[in-house]
């Protein structure tokens, strides 16, 4: 059962990763179009900046869950690394529990904020601002899920002293490292 659950998380992670890549490509396309239109045709796209801003918000809110899943957020871990394994796991549990708490707050208040602003129309795109603000709610759901899973994993280490390593996460990390190394060559 745990294997099916972890496989499901890996699929969710992969879908989210592809979606973030598509959002990034769409942002790039809009920005390049804006530059070309401005410099070659002397016209601007009044909606381009706003569209890329909202796409960036969506990409970041979806990506924060991916980074939480792999536990790759920026941080100073020197203090944690000096601790014994179980105490380190407990400190990481606290971090993930706090992340889960914040994700739940983001989900609750993000939903209310998005639904409450549905009557506001954006200046450039002329769409409801709820489309932009729903990124907070939607992004907080995988964030909460991954934070809860990581908190449980760390709590398990606290009680058993054995660290569980998800092979799907290690495979994702390896792919990311290979992608970064290939781009630098």
C-alpha positions as CSV (number, residue, x, y, z in Angstrom):
1,X,0.0,0.0,0.0
2,X,2.8,2.4,0.8
3,X,4.4,1.7,-2.6
4,X,1.2,2.6,-4.3
5,X,0.9,5.8,-2.3
6,X,4.5,6.8,-3.1
7,X,4.0,5.9,-6.8
8,X,0.9,8.1,-6.8
9,X,3.0,11.0,-5.2
10,X,5.6,10.4,-7.9
11,X,3.0,10.7,-10.7
12,X,1.5,13.8,-9.1
13,X,5.0,15.2,-8.8
14,X,5.8,14.5,-12.5
15,X,2.6,16.0,-13.7
16,X,3.3,19.1,-11.6
17,X,6.8,19.3,-12.9
18,X,5.6,19.1,-16.6
19,X,3.0,21.7,-15.8
20,X,5.6,24.0,-14.4
21,X,7.8,23.5,-17.4
22,X,4.8,24.4,-19.7
23,X,4.1,27.5,-17.7
24,X,7.8,28.5,-18.0
25,X,7.7,28.0,-21.8
26,X,4.5,30.0,-22.1
27,X,6.1,32.8,-20.1
28,X,9.1,32.7,-22.4
29,X,7.0,32.8,-25.5
30,X,5.0,35.8,-24.2
31,X,8.1,37.7,-23.2
32,X,9.8,37.0,-26.5
33,X,6.7,38.1,-28.4
34,X,6.5,41.3,-26.3
35,X,10.1,42.1,-27.2
36,X,9.7,41.3,-30.9
37,X,6.5,43.3,-31.1
38,X,8.0,46.3,-29.3
39,X,11.3,46.5,-31.2
40,X,10.3,45.4,-34.7
41,X,6.8,46.7,-35.0
42,X,6.8,49.5,-32.4
43,X,3.7,48.1,-30.6
44,X,3.4,46.7,-27.1
45,X,1.2,43.9,-25.9
46,X,-0.6,45.5,-23.0
47,X,-1.4,42.2,-21.4
48,X,2.0,40.6,-21.6
49,X,3.5,41.7,-18.3
50,X,0.4,40.9,-16.4
51,X,0.2,37.4,-18.0
52,X,3.8,36.6,-17.2
53,X,3.4,37.8,-13.7
54,X,0.3,35.5,-13.1
55,X,2.0,32.6,-14.8
56,X,5.0,33.1,-12.5
57,X,2.8,33.0,-9.5
58,X,1.2,29.8,-10.6
59,X,4.6,28.3,-11.4
60,X,6.0,29.2,-8.0
61,X,3.0,28.0,-6.1
62,X,3.0,24.7,-7.9
63,X,6.8,24.4,-7.7
64,X,7.0,24.9,-3.9
65,X,5.3,21.6,-3.4
66,X,7.9,19.8,-5.7
67,X,10.7,21.4,-3.7
68,X,9.1,20.3,-0.5
69,X,8.7,16.8,-1.7
70,X,12.5,16.5,-2.5
71,X,13.4,18.6,0.6
72,X,15.5,20.9,-1.5
73,X,14.4,24.3,-0.1
74,X,17.2,26.7,0.6
75,X,18.3,26.6,4.2
76,X,21.2,26.5,6.5
77,X,21.5,22.9,7.6
78,X,24.9,23.1,9.4
79,X,23.2,23.0,12.8
80,X,21.0,20.1,11.8
81,X,23.9,18.2,10.4
82,X,25.7,18.4,13.8
83,X,22.9,16.7,15.6
84,X,22.5,13.0,16.2
85,X,20.3,11.3,13.7
86,X,17.1,11.1,15.9
87,X,17.4,14.7,17.1
88,X,18.1,15.8,13.5
89,X,14.9,13.9,12.4
90,X,13.0,15.6,15.2
91,X,14.1,19.1,14.2
92,X,13.2,18.3,10.6
93,X,9.8,17.0,11.8
94,X,9.2,20.4,13.4
95,X,10.1,22.2,10.2
96,X,7.8,20.0,8.1
97,X,5.0,20.3,10.7
98,X,5.3,24.1,10.6
99,X,5.3,23.9,6.7
100,X,2.1,21.8,6.9
101,X,0.5,24.4,9.2
102,X,1.4,27.3,6.9
103,X,0.1,25.3,3.9
104,X,-3.2,24.7,5.6
105,X,-3.5,28.4,6.4
106,X,-2.6,29.2,2.8
107,X,-5.3,26.8,1.6
108,X,-8.0,28.2,3.8
109,X,-7.3,31.8,3.4
110,X,-6.2,31.5,-0.2
111,X,-9.5,30.0,-1.1
112,X,-11.4,32.7,0.7
113,X,-9.2,35.4,-0.9
114,X,-9.7,34.0,-4.4
115,X,-13.5,33.6,-4.2
116,X,-13.8,37.0,-2.5
117,X,-12.0,38.7,-5.3
118,X,-13.8,37.0,-8.2
119,X,-15.6,40.3,-9.1
120,X,-12.3,42.2,-9.5
121,X,-11.1,42.4,-13.2
122,X,-7.4,42.6,-14.1
123,X,-6.3,45.6,-16.0
124,X,-4.4,44.0,-18.8
125,X,-5.9,40.6,-19.4
126,X,-9.5,41.6,-18.4
127,X,-10.0,38.4,-16.5
128,X,-11.2,37.8,-13.0
129,X,-8.5,38.1,-10.4
130,X,-9.7,34.9,-8.9
131,X,-7.7,33.1,-11.7
132,X,-4.5,34.6,-10.3
133,X,-5.4,34.2,-6.7
134,X,-6.4,30.6,-6.9
135,X,-2.8,29.7,-7.4
136,X,-2.3,30.2,-3.7
137,X,-5.1,27.6,-2.9
138,X,-4.1,25.1,-5.6
139,X,-0.4,25.3,-4.8
140,X,-1.0,24.9,-1.1
141,X,-2.6,21.5,-1.5
142,X,0.5,19.5,-2.8
143,X,2.6,21.6,-0.4
144,X,0.5,20.3,2.5
145,X,0.5,16.8,1.2
146,X,4.3,16.6,0.7
147,X,5.0,18.4,4.1
148,X,2.7,15.8,5.8
149,X,4.5,12.9,4.2
150,X,7.9,14.3,5.0
151,X,6.8,15.0,8.6
152,X,5.7,11.4,9.0
153,X,8.9,10.1,7.5
154,X,10.9,12.2,10.0
155,X,8.7,11.1,12.9
156,X,9.4,7.5,11.9
157,X,13.1,8.1,12.0
158,X,12.7,9.6,15.5
159,X,11.0,6.5,16.8
160,X,12.9,3.8,14.8
161,X,16.2,5.4,14.0
162,X,15.9,4.1,10.4
163,X,15.7,6.6,7.5
164,X,13.4,5.7,4.7
165,X,14.6,6.8,1.3
166,X,11.9,7.1,-1.4
167,X,13.5,5.8,-4.7
168,X,11.2,8.0,-6.7
169,X,12.6,11.1,-5.1
170,X,16.2,10.0,-5.6
171,X,15.4,9.3,-9.3
172,X,13.9,12.8,-9.7
173,X,17.0,14.3,-8.0
174,X,19.3,12.4,-10.4
175,X,17.4,13.6,-13.4
176,X,17.6,17.2,-12.2
177,X,21.3,17.0,-11.6
178,X,21.9,15.4,-15.0
179,X,19.8,18.2,-16.6
180,X,21.8,20.9,-14.9
181,X,25.1,19.3,-15.7
182,X,24.2,18.9,-19.4
183,X,23.2,22.6,-19.6
184,X,26.6,23.8,-18.3
185,X,28.6,21.8,-20.9
